[in-house]
Amino acid sequence: VGSLLVGNRDYIKRAIRWRKMAGGGMRQSGILAAAGMYALKNNVARLQEDHDNAAWMAEQLREAGADVMRQDTNMLFVRVG
């Protein structure tokens, strides 16, 4: 698992509703939240490095012929199939 949703109270409330409507559920959410909070408090300085690594990986995948969607963050979205 590698996601973290950040927003105001109303945004989070709507996200929870959409998650339930889509049949999703969280497992061990406390542990996942603790990891996200730790990262926000202790690893912000490395965020640029993560973005740079993602940009490098996106370029490598594109050169290999993969369909990599626009990459503006440290997340990559690749179309497969």
ZAVO-420874 format. One line per field, with one value per residue (C-alpha): residue in one letter; residue number from 1; chain; x, y, z. Coordinates in Angstrom, 3 decimals, decimal comma. Each point is the difference from the previous one (the first is absolute). Example, Ala and Ser with C-alpha at 12.3 -4.5 7.8 and 13.67 -1.06 7.14 Angstrom:
// residues 2
residu	[a s]
num	[1 2]
chaine	[A A]
px	[12,300 1,370]
py	[-4,500 3,440]
pz	[7,800 -0,660]
This chain:
// residues 81
residu	[v g s l l v g n r d y i k r a i r w r k m a g g g m r q s g i l a a a g m y a l k n n v a r l q e d h d n a a w m a e q l r e a g a d v m r q d t n m l f v r v g]
num	[1 2 3 4 5 6 7 8 9 10 11 12 13 14 15 16 17 18 19 20 21 22 23 24 25 26 27 28 29 30 31 32 33 34 35 36 37 38 39 40 41 42 43 44 45 46 47 48 49 50 51 52 53 54 55 56 57 58 59 60 61 62 63 64 65 66 67 68 69 70 71 72 73 74 75 76 77 78 79 80 81]
chaine	[A A A A A A A A A A A A A A A A A A A A A A A A A A A A A A A A A A A A A A A A A A A A A A A A A A A A A A A A A A A A A A A A A A A A A A A A A A A A A A A A A]
px	[0,000 1,362 -2,728 -0,933 -3,043 0,277 -2,775 -2,365 -2,705 -2,658 2,314 0,909 -3,674 -0,881 2,957 -1,149 -3,495 1,367 2,215 -3,011 -2,085 2,776 0,167 3,426 1,180 3,142 2,107 2,121 -0,690 1,649 3,342 -0,263 -0,946 2,935 2,389 -1,446 0,256 3,602 0,883 -1,600 1,922 3,374 0,461 -1,141 3,610 0,238 -3,125 1,943 2,224 -3,141 -1,316 3,348 0,102 -3,547 0,890 3,030 -2,089 -2,693 2,629 1,481 -3,453 -0,809 3,279 -0,957 -3,299 -2,351 -2,958 0,794 -2,555 1,137 2,127 -0,068 0,512 1,810 -2,739 0,065 -3,035 0,724 -2,552 0,469 -1,565]
py	[0,000 3,415 2,605 2,919 2,216 3,540 2,577 1,979 -1,681 0,272 -1,433 -2,979 -0,566 -0,116 -2,298 -2,434 -0,004 -0,715 -2,765 -1,677 0,380 -1,662 -2,897 0,893 -0,415 0,741 -2,628 0,962 3,652 1,135 -1,482 1,493 3,404 -0,120 -0,683 2,913 2,355 -1,047 0,659 3,453 0,900 -1,546 -0,519 3,226 0,892 -3,141 0,819 1,679 -3,065 -2,156 2,274 -0,166 -3,801 -0,255 2,269 -2,166 -3,180 1,520 0,840 -3,502 -1,538 2,324 -0,914 -3,674 0,690 0,231 2,382 2,131 2,662 3,553 -0,040 3,043 -1,649 -2,977 -2,298 -1,773 -1,193 -2,434 -1,437 -3,728 -2,170]
pz	[0,000 -0,842 0,095 2,144 -0,423 1,325 0,110 2,141 2,071 -2,728 -2,657 2,190 0,841 -3,718 -0,721 2,681 -1,490 -3,489 1,369 1,616 -3,170 -1,990 2,456 1,378 3,528 1,922 1,690 2,974 -0,657 3,235 -0,990 -3,484 1,409 2,416 -2,879 -1,981 2,958 0,644 -3,643 0,102 3,159 -0,831 -3,732 -1,658 -0,804 -2,177 -1,997 -2,826 -0,257 -0,319 -2,769 -1,811 0,279 -1,365 -2,926 -0,764 0,168 -2,236 -2,618 0,144 -0,448 -2,915 -1,700 0,416 -1,777 2,977 -0,036 3,052 0,811 0,791 3,123 2,306 3,377 1,474 -1,332 -3,355 -1,917 -2,809 -2,425 -0,345 -2,676]
